[in-house]
Amino acid sequence: LDAKALGEAWDRQKRMTKPAGSLGMLEIISAQLCGLSRKCPPPIPEPACVAIFAGDHGVHAQGVTPWPQEVTAQMVGNFLAGGAVVNAFAAQVGAEVCVVDVGVAADLPSPVQQGRTTGLLPRKVRPGTADMTTGPAMSREEALRALEIGIETARDLVAAGNKLIITGDMGIANTTPAAALISVFTGTDPADVTGRGTGIDDETHARKVDVIRRALELHKPDPGDPVGVLAAVGGLEHAALAGLMLGAASLRTPVILDGVIAGAAALAAKAIAPEVLAACIAGHRSAEPGHKAALAKLGLRPMIDLDLRLGEGTGALLALPVVQSAARAMHDVATFDSAGVTEKR
Amino acid sequence: LDAKALGEAWDRQKRMTKPAGSLGMLEIISAQLCGLSRKCPPPIPEPACVAIFAGDHGVHAQGVTPWPQEVTAQMVGNFLAGGAVVNAFAAQVGAEVCVVDVGVAADLPSPVQQGRTTGLLPRKVRPGTADMTTGPAMSREEALRALEIGIETARDLVAAGNKLIITGDMGIANTTPAAALISVFTGTDPADVTGRGTGIDDETHARKVDVIRRALELHKPDPGDPVGVLAAVGGLEHAALAGLMLGAASLRTPVILDGVIAGAAALAAKAIAPEVLAACIAGHRSAEPGHKAALAKLGLRPMIDLDLRLGEGTGALLALPVVQSAARAMHDVATFDSAGVTEKR
């Protein structure tokens, strides 16, 4: 973050017609946007685009979720047809939606295959990861390729004019690699960071914790080697999201993080380059316990905290108007002098 | 709330392409909007307008704030000139702003007096309340008149096409009557519900608590007589905001409540007619301790919780896109059947 712009931000906020500090967390976000853009006031971050990275997971075979794997491909079709919650929220807050297939296992629905939809970026590294309980989820080369796809997606979205990027994800069973990643990067026991995902029962939850524990015992991933961790127990969308954050940060473009998948990816991105956090804003806190642990480790405070646990980018989209409002206040609000308002005695 | 529409809402949410319950608090808001409008899906609540009720307070003479009283009138001028934070946020989220003068003490700035601004509703009941430590803040008739102005404002805003109303307030020293009202309606000691307002020091805070304590000892207000409570220790904007909520509820129009001033007013409105809460959504939780007590008593969970303590309607405006997104999801999101997505096993 640029020190000069940060200083200007705090100085300007003192002169704006409001009691000092009265915008709470929004003053911190405003200052971050100034430091990131090197401008005070900062550009209002619009237009914005949510990038949904979709992938499948070999660990699905271990029975960690009651949802069939083909739902990943079906939901990609739903996103591209505009029928998912992420589409409704994006329409309401004025963001675009794009879907990046980094590793969907099943064939995409026929309207997508026939080119009757727009918004898909076909970037499949492999059709789903391998089962992390029997071997690495992917090779190191594949993890790097997914990271590169994320970086390239950030570059393409910024080149297309977007001033802010929102993370989204789709992948049946993807809270399992997310919990594994969070366990590794935060040094927390899998039992404490493994949640109910889409709403699993006690038996499935116990199995999910055991699956993660076995995978970690098998690979003994080293948090000092983030690419190795992603390859061993990560997912293609987790790796790509980490790349997206790195790419956006290098372009000084803010990124609003969605839930637990983005939180896991941000831990990996931070392990690769800690400076990435300068561009990251925590959009919301999901109901997943691992997300709380991830945000604490990242030192990020969520904008929205309403028990969402859907993914897709839905929680982060709700934070977009908050972030934009923080930036707009820096532009539009009069100073005590200019408005002829008396300051406190 | 309409039971049939509520039932339809919960049924529809189960069929939408998302894990059951995964939208958390937004599912509760969606259902409330269905029950309120008697329709499922509910109308998307736009356009929306924030109504800023402005008034002054005789208790200012007791030294409860370092801000001069004329700032109320100056800020009304700032709102009408578009230079305040509420204007910036309203512009960002797509809401209109109007200002209702129910009791500003000083003359309004000359551009306003000369009719060079639009958006002011001149409804002055009296130029500021009297000092509650020496007598009632206003007469019972004046409190009723302020309530009526709030009801009429709701009627006018709905007649003008607004589908949702946002509460706003301006009044130097108005956290003092708010804390007094909250103390009375929640049965909490003044020390526990009196905050720092715009950021006062320890000495002023101690004086503020003492002022409230003395006023309550003088009037011994009966929470069973809410109009009497408003007259004794309330403010004109608090009474008018209570009326706004009652008027909106009677028109089945949702109201997003801002911070501690709206919380105090909602307690008064609830004491007059408990059904008012069916129309109320807590937009945010402010940093004021009294607001937490008020929300707990009202049984409302805030949408936004980011340490804002500015008032004007700013916190509630940030919640508008969240509420609208909740409604839009009910409209736009496909069902498992229609989207060809497999349900969980």
Boltz contact constraints between the chains, C-beta under 6 A:
constraints:
  - contact:
      token1: [A, 17]
      token2: [B, 78]
      max_distance: 6.0
  - contact:
      token1: [A, 17]
      token2: [B, 84]
      max_distance: 6.0
  - contact:
      token1: [A, 18]
      token2: [B, 85]
      max_distance: 6.0
  - contact:
      token1: [A, 18]
      token2: [B, 310]
      max_distance: 6.0
  - contact:
      token1: [A, 19]
      token2: [B, 198]
      max_distance: 6.0
  - contact:
      token1: [A, 19]
      token2: [B, 199]
      max_distance: 6.0
  - contact:
      token1: [A, 22]
      token2: [B, 309]
      max_distance: 6.0
  - contact:
      token1: [A, 22]
      token2: [B, 310]
      max_distance: 6.0
  - contact:
      token1: [A, 23]
      token2: [B, 308]
      max_distance: 6.0
  - contact:
      token1: [A, 24]
      token2: [B, 306]
      max_distance: 6.0
  - contact:
      token1: [A, 24]
      token2: [B, 307]
      max_distance: 6.0
  - contact:
      token1: [A, 24]
      token2: [B, 308]
      max_distance: 6.0
  - contact:
      token1: [A, 25]
      token2: [B, 306]
      max_distance: 6.0
  - contact:
      token1: [A, 25]
      token2: [B, 307]
      max_distance: 6.0
  - contact:
      token1: [A, 66]
      token2: [B, 344]
      max_distance: 6.0
  - contact:
      token1: [A, 66]
      token2: [B, 345]
      max_distance: 6.0
  - contact:
      token1: [A, 67]
      token2: [B, 344]
      max_distance: 6.0
  - contact:
      token1: [A, 68]
      token2: [B, 342]
      max_distance: 6.0
  - contact:
      token1: [A, 71]
      token2: [B, 342]
      max_distance: 6.0
  - contact:
      token1: [A, 74]
      token2: [B, 341]
      max_distance: 6.0
  - contact:
      token1: [A, 78]
      token2: [B, 17]
      max_distance: 6.0
  - contact:
      token1: [A, 78]
      token2: [B, 339]
      max_distance: 6.0
  - contact:
      token1: [A, 78]
      token2: [B, 341]
      max_distance: 6.0
  - contact:
      token1: [A, 83]
      token2: [B, 334]
      max_distance: 6.0
  - contact:
      token1: [A, 83]
      token2: [B, 339]
      max_distance: 6.0
  - contact:
      token1: [A, 84]
      token2: [B, 17]
      max_distance: 6.0
  - contact:
      token1: [A, 85]
      token2: [B, 18]
      max_distance: 6.0
  - contact:
      token1: [A, 85]
      token2: [B, 329]
      max_distance: 6.0
  - contact:
      token1: [A, 85]
      token2: [B, 333]
      max_distance: 6.0
  - contact:
      token1: [A, 88]
      token2: [B, 328]
      max_distance: 6.0
  - contact:
      token1: [A, 88]
      token2: [B, 329]
      max_distance: 6.0
  - contact:
      token1: [A, 88]
      token2: [B, 332]
      max_distance: 6.0
  - contact:
      token1: [A, 88]
      token2: [B, 333]
      max_distance: 6.0
  - contact:
      token1: [A, 89]
      token2: [B, 325]
      max_distance: 6.0
  - contact:
      token1: [A, 92]
      token2: [B, 324]
      max_distance: 6.0
  - contact:
      token1: [A, 92]
      token2: [B, 325]
      max_distance: 6.0
  - contact:
      token1: [A, 92]
      token2: [B, 328]
      max_distance: 6.0
  - contact:
      token1: [A, 93]
      token2: [B, 321]
      max_distance: 6.0
  - contact:
      token1: [A, 198]
      token2: [B, 19]
      max_distance: 6.0
  - contact:
      token1: [A, 199]
      token2: [B, 19]
      max_distance: 6.0
  - contact:
      token1: [A, 306]
      token2: [B, 24]
      max_distance: 6.0
  - contact:
      token1: [A, 306]
      token2: [B, 25]
      max_distance: 6.0
  - contact:
      token1: [A, 307]
      token2: [B, 24]
      max_distance: 6.0
  - contact:
      token1: [A, 307]
      token2: [B, 25]
      max_distance: 6.0
  - contact:
      token1: [A, 308]
      token2: [B, 23]
      max_distance: 6.0
  - contact:
      token1: [A, 308]
      token2: [B, 24]
      max_distance: 6.0
  - contact:
      token1: [A, 309]
      token2: [B, 22]
      max_distance: 6.0
  - contact:
      token1: [A, 310]
      token2: [B, 18]
      max_distance: 6.0
  - contact:
      token1: [A, 310]
      token2: [B, 22]
      max_distance: 6.0
  - contact:
      token1: [A, 318]
      token2: [B, 322]
      max_distance: 6.0
  - contact:
      token1: [A, 321]
      token2: [B, 93]
      max_distance: 6.0
  - contact:
      token1: [A, 321]
      token2: [B, 321]
      max_distance: 6.0
  - contact:
      token1: [A, 322]
      token2: [B, 318]
      max_distance: 6.0
  - contact:
      token1: [A, 324]
      token2: [B, 92]
      max_distance: 6.0
  - contact:
      token1: [A, 325]
      token2: [B, 89]
      max_distance: 6.0
  - contact:
      token1: [A, 325]
      token2: [B, 92]
      max_distance: 6.0
  - contact:
      token1: [A, 328]
      token2: [B, 88]
      max_distance: 6.0
  - contact:
      token1: [A, 328]
      token2: [B, 92]
      max_distance: 6.0
  - contact:
      token1: [A, 329]
      token2: [B, 85]
      max_distance: 6.0
  - contact:
      token1: [A, 329]
      token2: [B, 88]
      max_distance: 6.0
  - contact:
      token1: [A, 332]
      token2: [B, 88]
      max_distance: 6.0
  - contact:
      token1: [A, 333]
      token2: [B, 85]
      max_distance: 6.0
  - contact:
      token1: [A, 333]
      token2: [B, 88]
      max_distance: 6.0
  - contact:
      token1: [A, 334]
      token2: [B, 83]
      max_distance: 6.0
  - contact:
      token1: [A, 339]
      token2: [B, 78]
      max_distance: 6.0
  - contact:
      token1: [A, 339]
      token2: [B, 83]
      max_distance: 6.0
  - contact:
      token1: [A, 341]
      token2: [B, 74]
      max_distance: 6.0
  - contact:
      token1: [A, 341]
      token2: [B, 78]
      max_distance: 6.0
  - contact:
      token1: [A, 342]
      token2: [B, 68]
      max_distance: 6.0
  - contact:
      token1: [A, 342]
      token2: [B, 71]
      max_distance: 6.0
  - contact:
      token1: [A, 344]
      token2: [B, 66]
      max_distance: 6.0
  - contact:
      token1: [A, 344]
      token2: [B, 67]
      max_distance: 6.0
  - contact:
      token1: [A, 345]
      token2: [B, 66]
      max_distance: 6.0
